[in-house]
Amino acid sequence: MGLQQEVQTLRLVPMFSHLDPARLKLISFASERVHIMQGEEFIREGEQGEDAFVLLSGRAEVTLEGGETQVKLGEVEQNQIVGMIALLAHGRRTATVRALEPMECLRLPKDVFHQMVRDLPDFALAVMRDLSDALERQTAHFREVLGDQAADRDAQ
């Protein structure tokens, strides 16, 4: 994939869609293209996070460890970004992300991400929207799980 293709692909990522081509080229140059094999955990809950990943192709699942159990929180796919929370919070990964199929990603370093948040208010707002949407989805998922547990208790 050439630079122009990367810029076009980045434009499909909602939080980057409003950025001008020069800024998208900068993101592409500042990022490292990585290939991730099926089954590979490329983000691990509890580890220090130094980058976010823009998925150019493939899908991954997001899970949370709960003692002996693992809870699937959802999936991420092409044109989505994963790993931002650690860049914005205390630096620790909040979940594990594992490739469901071979993936190609751009690894966006924390310093570039922070510079964009500082310099581009529209980008910062897009990050907040993305995180807000993710929180809303997770809340709905937890309500569904809790509702299923309550139904199971009532059935017993």
ZIFEN-V278042 format. One line per field, one symbol per residue. ss: DSSP state (@ for helix, = for strand, . for the rest). phi: phi as a letter, one per 20 degrees, with the letter a starting at -180 (. if undefined). burial: 1 if it has 9 or more other ideal C-beta (glycine too) atoms within 8 Angstrom, else 0. Layout:
ss = ???
phi = ???
burial = ???
//
This chain:
ss = ..@@@@@@@@@..@@@....@@@@@@@@@@.=====....===....=..=======.========..=========...==.@@@@@...=...====...=======@@@@@@@@@@.@@@@@@@@@@@@@@@@@@@@@@@@@@@@@@@@@@@.
phi = .egffffffffffgfdfeffgfffffffffedfcdcegnfedccgnffddbdceeebncbddccecmedcdeeqccbgmddcofgffedenefebdccfebgcccdeefgffgfffffecgffgfffffffffffffffffffffffffffffffe
burial = 000001101110101100100011101100101101000001101000101111110111111100000000110110011111111000011011111101111111110111011001001101101110000011001000100000000000
//
